[in-house]
Amino acid sequence: MAQQATLEQGRDVREVPIADWLSAAARRDPRKVYISDVGSGRELTYGEVAERVNRLAHALDAAGIKKGDRIALWAFDSHRFLETMWASMKIGALFVPLNTRLTEGEVTNFLRVTEPSILFVSDDMAKSAHEIAAGIDSIARVVDFDDVDDFEGLVASGSASEFRVQVLDSDPIGLAFTSGTTGLPKQVIQTQRMLKWICVTIATGWQIGVEESLYTGISLFHISGLAVSVTGAYLADTVYLAPSFRPDAVVDLLERGEVTTLLLVPSMVAMVVEKARGRGPFTGLRRIHYGAAAMPIPVLRSAVDLFGCEFVQTFGAGTESGGTTFLSSYDHVKALDGSPHILKSVGRPGPGVEVRICDDSWNDIPTGEVGEVVLRCDQIMAGYVNQPEETANAVNEDGWFRAGDLGYRDEEGYIYLVDRKSNMIIRGGENIYPVDIEQVIYEYPGVAECAVVAGPHEILGEVPVGHVVMQPGVPTPTGDELRDFCAARLADFKVPRTWRFHDALPKNATGKILKRELKQQL
């Protein structure tokens, strides 16, 4: 297979720490470009990145950051961001990447529960980061990626010699979060094994070769964005990074023939298609890979007509399990050739992945019937920090994992999702948990009841819609007033733009709000 060409003779990927992938690629071809940093215009070879990562690892070690410590990152994508994550893996620390769209309050809560030793930030966040760090005892230093003397000085202070520390596949490598910050968030423990096999699955499932260039519109603070960038080193390919997704910039890269593989969410595909009309040719693009939401058939047809490339979809439970099912390029051709229903599926299990449809007691149910989607593979998290009951509920003693997705399997083996037990909303690839928003809405004076559900959006797929009941005698606020109230307390992508006001919300016999009925109203 294609990825085997990147491994040195006699070495099995199962026995090689992820950090060694970078070193191996640098030994084979140190002059090959690994990172093309679109933001700075800088290109760094495998030899340069490997040396800089070793220097940074030695510098962090000299600063007292050891195996098992936390390294937090609140920054836009750049070569420095990726280098820091590689250095974290080198020393056996746990990286804690934070969404750049979070509010200061949300970031503060995340940092308090993870207790990092050091915080790396972009210049835009530096002032806030220093103020936040002053109130968190664990953070000994804040490093500004955009301050040359700060970050580059730290890199230059370390030795260029190979940094090594013994790590096992079972060792934790990162911490991520399953929910927002109103209340205690779940911290997901991601391991060497988990990230390693997500990368191996990407390499095999996407059928990427060893002479390609990869662009991810999904940020490095997401496991999918990080995994694509690490897979690049596994395959010794070139990875393009940009501070933020800009469809016009992506089209520029495609028109110059610089990128062979794109990783986008469907809403990003729609935006790139719109910007690419009347331009081209795009003969260098081989495939577009997407996930996190269903691909609308009109968008797919437009993209196929415009780019003429392959399409692949991946589904996974994000922070807890990634890259578990695939809708292959063949499946997409089949869908456009008279089987469009296939596009509503998340594909079939990837290599080494077992999938079952079960009832609440983990018993298998018949084909075609809706149940909970559970899976077993090496891409699964190790559990939740300090939450043994939650961990046991998610992963049973036999290693089967459930993320709360409801779905069914058809006769051909395709898996279809129909709902989520958690009622999670996916807005343009961003996971939104309604409870975070609802807790904020309840803080608004006079709110008696509220519920947040997913509303349809032709570009973003889903958006949060707020449903509110006011207390008797309290004037009903405007949607703008509620939006502004939430915007001061939540990340922008979580704030509902659409509001519905009711005399009462639908409930079942036990008084639970029936969100399904609210969704049906939309």
N, C-alpha and C positions, 0 to 999 in steps of 0.2 A: 504494500500500500504506500501511498505517497509520503505519509509522515515518517515511515521507517528510514527514508533516505537521510533524515536529519540526525539520526542517532548514531553515535560512534560505534564502531564494530564491537560486538560482544556485550553491549550494554542494553539491558531491558528497561523500558520506560518505567515499569513498576518498581524498579530498584533505584531510580535516579530522582533525587530531590528536584523540585521545579526550578530552583535557582541555578542548577547545573545546566539546564537547557540553554540559558543565555551564555554561559561560559563555553559550552560545546559549540554553539553557533559562532562565537567569536574566534575560537581556535580554527575552525574550518575555513572561514572567510572573513577576516577582520575588517576588510574594506567594503563589504556589502552593507548598504544602507539599511538600518533597522527602523529608525524613527524619522519620519518626515513631519516636522512640527509646523503645521500650516500657520499657526498663530505668530510664531517668531520668524518663519521662513528658514529655519535652521534644519539641516539634515545631519544625523549622527549615525555613524557606522556601528556595526556590532562590536568592533574593537573599542571604539570610543565609549559606547554605553557600558560595556563590561568593565572597563577601567573606572569609569565614573561611579558605577554601582559599588565596586569594591572599595573605592575611596570613601564613599558615603557610609558604607557598612562599618568600616574601620572607625570613622569619625563618630558614628552613633555609639559604637561599642566603647570608645574612649570616653564618651559622655555619660557612660553608665547605663545605657539602654541594652538590655540583655534578652536572651530567649524568654519568651512568654510575656514581655512587656508590651504595652500598647503604643502604636504610632498613629495619630489621627491626622487626616487630611481633609481640609475644607477649601477646595481650590478648583479652578477650571482645568480642563485637560491640557497637558503640555508634556514635553519630554521629561521635565523635572518631576512632575507628578508620577509618571510611570517609573522613572528611575528610583524614586523613593519607595514605591511599592516593591520593586525588585530588591532594594537594600533591606527592607523589612523582612522579606523572605530569606535573604542571605543570613541574617542574624537570628532567624527563628522567632521574630516578634510577630505581633498580630496587628495588621493594618486595620484602621477604622475610617473608611472613606465616607464623608458626609455629603449629602445632596446640597449643591450650591444654591438651591432655591429655598432652602429652609430659612425661617426667621431666626433672629438672634436668640429668642427664647427657646426655640426648638433645639438649636445647636447647643445651647447651654445645658439643657436636660440630657442630651445624648452624651456630652462630654463628662457630665457628672456621673452617669451610670457606668461608663466605660473606663474612666480614670486613666487617660493616656499620659505618658511621660513627656511627650513632645507633640506639638501641633504645627503642621505645615499648612500655609495658606497662600492664596493669591493676594496681590496688592489690594484689590477691591475689598477684601475681608480683613485686612491687617489691623485696622483701627479697632473694629469690633472684636476681633480675636484677642487682642491684647487686653481689652476690658473684660472679656469673658474669662480669660486665663487667670487674671488677677484674683478671681474668686474661686478657683479650683486648685487645690493644693497639689494635686498630682502633676500638673503641667509645669515643668521646669523651664521650658523655653518655647517661644513661638518663632518659627522660621518663615520668612517671606520669600516665596519662590521668585518673585519679580525684583527683589532687591539683590543685585549681583553680589555685593559684598557679603550679604547675609547667607544666602544659599550656596553660592559658588565658593565663598570662603570656607564654609563647612565641608564641602566636597574636597577642596584643595588640601585641607588639613589632614586627610586620611591617607594611609598607605595604598599604593596601587597593587599590592600583592593580593593574591587570591584569598578571600575571606571564607573560612569554612566553619560550620558548626553542625553537629550531628542532628538531623531531623528525621522523624518517622512519618509515614503516611498518615498516621492517626493524630499527629500533632496539629493543634489549631494554627491557622494561618491568617484568619481575619474574623472580624465581627461585623455583622450587618443587622438591620432592624426590620421587624415585620409590621410595625405600626408607627403612628405619629407620636408626639411627645406629651399629649394631655393624658396623664397617668403614666404608669410604669411601662416602658416599651419592652418587647421581647428582644433579647439579644441572641442572634443566631450564630452558632459556632461553626465556622467554615474551616475545613481541614485541608492539609496537603492533598489527601486522596480525592476530596471533592473537586477542588479546582483542577487537579491533574486530569481527572477523567472527564470533566466538562470539556477541557481543551482537546483531549484525544477524540472525544465524540464529535466535536466541531470539525476536526480535521477529517474524520472519516465520513461523517454525515453530509458535510458540505462538498466533499470531494475536491478539496483545495490542493493544488500542487505546490512545489517548492520554489517556483519562480513567479510568485504572484505579489500583488500589493493590495492591502486590505484597508478599507476606510470604515470606521464605526461612527455612526451618528449618535450612538448611545454612549453616554459618558462613562468614564472610568470608575465613577462611584457606584455604578451598577455592575453586578457580577458578570453580565453578558458583555458589557464593554471591556471590562478587564480581561475576561477570558479570551476574547478575540485578540487582544493585544499580546497576551502571553502565548496564545497559539501561534501568533506570528513568529515568535522566537523559536517555538517548537519546530516550525517548518522552515526557519531561516528566511522568512519573507519580510517584506517591507510593510510597516504599519503607518498609516496617516492619522495624525491627531490634530484636532482643532479645539479651540477654547469653547466653542458652542456650535450647534448645528445651524448652518446657513445653506439653504438649498441652492442659491446662486453660486456659492463657492464650490459645492459638490459638482455642479454641472461644469464649472470651469475645469476641475480635475478630470472629469470624464471626457470632456472635449479634447483635452491634451493627451488622452490615452494613458494617464498615470495610474489609474486604479482599475483592478480586475474584479474585486469583490466589494460589495457594499453591505453593511449591516445597518438596517433601518427598521423603524416601526412603520406600519402601513400609512399612517398620516404623513410621515416623512416622505414615503414613496410618492404620495399624491402631490406633495409640494415640489419635489424634484421633477416630476413629470411636467407640472405646470411651468416651471422655469426652463425646462429643456425644449419646449415646443419651438420649432423653427431653427434649432441649433443642431450641432452634430457635424460629422458622424461620430458615433460612440462605439467604434469597432473594438476598443480594448476591453470593454466591460463584458465579463463572462457570466456573472451571476449577481442577483440581488437576494440577500438573505433577510428575512423579516421574522418578527415574533411579537409577543405581548398583546396582540389583538388580531382579529380576523381581517383578511384582506378583501375589501369590496371588489366584486367581479369587474365593474367598470374601470376601477383603478388598475387592476391587473391587466385587463385587455389593453388599456392605453399604454401601460409601461412595456408590455410585450411588443406592441406595434412600434413603439418609439425606440426601444433599446435592443430588441431581438435577443435578449439574454435569457439565461436560466433563472428560475425562481425556486427558493427553498424556504420552508417555514420550520421553526423550532418552537416547541413548547416545553416549559419547565415551571416549577414553582418558585422561580426567581431566587431569592436569598436562601431558600431552604433546599432547593434541588433544581439544577439547570440542565438544559439540553437533553430531555428524556424522550421526547417523541419528535418525529420528523415528517413533514409533508415534502416529499422529494420533488426534484425537477420533473420527473416522469409523471408524478401525480398532478402537477400543475398543467402539463400538456393534456393529460386525460380529462381534467376538469374543463378546460377550454374546448375540448373536442366532444362535448356532450354530457359531461358528468359534473356540472357546476356545484352540486351538493357537497362534493369532496372538499371544496374550499371552506366549508363550514366546520370541517374537522381540524384537529391538531395533528393529524397524521397517524403514523404507526410507531411502535416502540423502536428506539434506536439500538445500536449494538450494545449488548450486555444489559439491556433494560427489560425488566419484567413489569407488566401492567395488568392489574385486575380491576374489575368493577364489583364492589362489595356493598353489603348492608352495614348497619352500624356495628354489627358484631364481627366484622371482617369475613363474613361468609360470602362466597361468590354468588352472583345472581346471573340469570340467563342473558344471552346475547340480545341486544335491542332494548333491554330494560334499564331504566335510570337508577344509578346507585352512586356510591362514592368512588372516585378514581384513586386507587392506591398503587404504589409502585415500589420496586426494590432494585437498587443499583448502587454503584460506587459514587454517584454524584449527589448523594444525600448528606445533609448537615449532620453534625455530631450531636446536636441538641440545642436547647435554650439555656442560657446562663442562669444558674440558681433557680431553675424552674423544673424540677424533676417530674412533677405531675403533668405539666404541659408537654414535656418531652415524651413521657410515656404514652400520652394520648395521641401524639403525632407519629411516633415510631414504636411499633410493637416489638416483642422479644425476638421475633423472627426477621426483623429488619425491614418490615413493610412500612412505608411512609404514606401518610395522608395529609393533604394540605387544605382539605375542606372543599374540593372541587367535586361537583356532581356532573355525571355524564354517562354515556353508554358507548358500547362497542358494536359496530355493525358486522354483517356477515363477512366482509372483506378485511376486517381487522382494524378499520379506522376508528379512532377515538373521537367522540363529539362531546364537548362541554356544554351543559345547559344552564348551569347556575353555580354560584359559590355559596357555601354555607356562611361564609363571612360577609357576603354581600359586597365584596371588594369591587371598587370601580377602577377601570383602567383608562386613564385619560392620556391618549397619545403615547402610551408605553409607560406612563407613571402610575404606580399602584397607589390608590387612595382608599383609606379605610374610613367609612362614614362615621364611625363612632367618634373619631377625632374631631370632626366638624360639628357633630351633634352636641358634644360637650361644650364647645365654644358657643353655639347658638343658645344653649340653655343659660348661658351667662347674660344674655341680653335681657334687660328688664322687661318683665311682663310675659315672657314666653312660657306657655303652659305645656305644650308638646311640640316635638319636632322629629323629623326623620329625613335622612339624606339618602337618595337612591340614584342609580345611574340613569341618565337621560341620553338619548341618541344624539350623535353629532357626526355630520358627514365627513369631516376631516379628522377629528380627534378620536372618533369611535364612540367614546363615552365621555360624559361630563357629569359632575355632581349637580343635582337639583335639590333645592331645599324645600321641604314641606313644613309649614308652621301653623300652630294654633296658639292664639293669644289668650291670656286670662280675661275673664269677663270684665268689661268696663275699661280695658286697656286699649288705647288707640292702636290700630294696625300700622306698623312701620312700612316704609317703602322698601322695595327690593334693594335699591341703592344704599339705604341706611344699614340694612343687614349685611350687605356685601362689604361696605366700608368697615363695619364692626369686625367681621371675620378677617378681613385683609390685614388688620392691625395685630392679629393673633395667630395667623396661619400662613404657611407658604402660599404663594400666589396660585399655584396650580391646584390647591385644595379648595379654593374659595368658589362657592356656587355663584354663577351669573344669573341663573334662573331661579325664581322663587314662586311657590304656590301657597296661598293662604286658605285655611279651611276652618270650618266650625268645629270639626272633629276629624281625627284620623281613623281609618278603618282598623279594626282590631279583631282578634279571634276570641274564643270563649274565655281564655285565661287573661285577656287584656293586653296581649302582645300585639304591637303594631304590625299590620300586614303589608310589608314593603312590596310584595309581589303585586298587590292591587294598585299601589301607587305607581309602580313601574308601568303597569298596563294602562294607566291613565295617560302616560306620556307617549 
